[in-house]
Amino acid sequence: MNSRLKIPFGTLSITQRSKNLVQEVLESGRVSCGKYVGEFEEKFASLTGTKEAVAVSSGTDADALALAVLYDFGAKRVDEVIVPALSFVATGNSVLQAGFRPVFVDIRKDTLNIDPEKIEEAITGKTKAIMPVHLMGKPADMDAINKIAKKYSLYVIEDAAEAHGAKYKGKNVGTLGHMAAYSLYLAHIITSIEGGIVTTDDSNFAEILRSLRSHGRACKCKKCVLNISSSYCPKRFQYGEGIDVRFVFERIGFSCKMNEIEAAVGLGSLEIYEEILKKRKNNFDNMSKKFKRFNQYLASIEEETYEKIGPHAFPIILKENAKFTRDQFVDFLERNGIETRSLFSSMPTQCAGFEFLGYKLGEFPNAEYIEKNGLHIGVHQDINEEHINYFIEVVEDFLDRIT
Ligand SMILES: Cc1ncc(COP(=O)(O)O)c(C=O)c1O
């Protein structure tokens, strides 16, 4: 066994193009949201196959803004949004940040995603939306979710933070609901270091998103001439003499624009997207295939024939008959240079911040099980076959010693 190998959880690829653009941006003096953000949005939209994309400061902001759009369509601040109990905590946080109440539904242990069979019982007269998460890049059961949403006239907002490159029944994840929110944080397949982006086919939603990211102001053109140059803007005083559109606030907003430096990094990242996606998918597929030999005690997610998993990371779940604990397993991996992360928690019952909602431990048995028995490791572009073989040997060694 090559004990000198290390498998870091994540990596960051910054291209020469990104570096050149960052330099250009800094020298131009125009660093706040401008032409590169616009260019990044256009390219991201064409990559996902949506008409519009609106870039913001983080994936959490992307989730929150997509939800806040619903106030323009009759939602009230007391309304509810259905989310899976298991996700990175940002999913639940964003619902509260948008001013809604999260209503949690347990997940399925085999998919790690919201259990569609439990959604209907969580719907009340106040439910406005369902926000499924494609956790670990595994597409949620969108046909079942969209069917329920249609029946109850609910909006569907995909939390696609971890699902770059995922496909569901021939369609790109991120095109399956009314809007989708991606994270561009550095652990993700497309990155602007920090950042997020909302995709949608509805240009009305996109206008509102542009207003929301900038304090709710009325200035929300797709190509803001004021942001790109100091050209004259014919709409600037459209509300009457002396009333500047930039200081007319149409809705309660956020302050979360993407800046030009982040967009410059993002544009470089888009250029290597296909290459990174391919490498990560090969790693994911290779790891999945080799990992099956441990299926007496350990499981992962499976790719169905109608889907493509977005290779965000490789999740591992201890089976109930495992003769060891997750922490023993994690400790062994970490001591052998394999970095791990936990597989998140049941937000309503295992994250203190949500206690005020009144849920009780035991209400989300599958999500709670994953918190105690789940972990994930990297499949990123700097991992190769040698690393994967090493990982498999380490797991084999662990199981030989403990069982
Ligand atoms: C499922 C999910 N939703 C939302 C987010 C929030 O993204 P960010 O960290 O960019 O705010 C993340 C972060 O990785 C995530 O995993």
The ligand as an SDF file (V2000), in Angstrom:
LIG
                    3D

 16 16  0  0  0  0  0  0  0  0999 V2000
  -27.1410   21.5300   -0.9320 C   0  0  0  0  0  0  0  0  0  0  0  0
  -26.5180   22.8750   -0.7380 C   0  0  0  0  0  0  0  0  0  0  0  0
  -27.2980   23.9660   -0.7800 N   0  0  0  0  0  0  0  0  0  0  0  0
  -26.7770   25.1990   -0.6380 C   0  0  0  0  0  0  0  0  0  0  0  0
  -25.4260   25.3910   -0.4560 C   0  0  0  0  0  0  0  0  0  0  0  0
  -24.9100   26.7620   -0.2390 C   0  0  0  0  0  0  0  0  0  0  0  0
  -23.8990   27.1710   -1.0810 O   0  0  0  0  0  0  0  0  0  0  0  0
  -22.8120   28.2660   -0.6260 P   0  0  0  0  0  0  0  0  0  0  0  0
  -21.8430   27.5970    0.2560 O   0  0  0  0  0  0  0  0  0  0  0  0
  -22.2310   28.7170   -1.9330 O   0  0  0  0  0  0  0  0  0  0  0  0
  -23.5730   29.3560    0.0560 O   0  0  0  0  0  0  0  0  0  0  0  0
  -24.5670   24.2880   -0.4150 C   0  0  0  0  0  0  0  0  0  0  0  0
  -23.1130   24.4630   -0.2420 C   0  0  0  0  0  0  0  0  0  0  0  0
  -22.3090   23.7380   -0.6770 O   0  0  0  0  0  0  0  0  0  0  0  0
  -25.1200   22.9950   -0.5490 C   0  0  0  0  0  0  0  0  0  0  0  0
  -24.3480   21.9030   -0.5010 O   0  0  0  0  0  0  0  0  0  0  0  0
  1  2  1  0
  2  3  1  0
  2 15  2  0
  3  4  2  0
  4  5  1  0
  5  6  1  0
  5 12  2  0
  6  7  1  0
  7  8  1  0
  8  9  2  0
  8 10  1  0
  8 11  1  0
 12 13  1  0
 12 15  1  0
 13 14  2  0
 15 16  1  0
M  END
$$$$
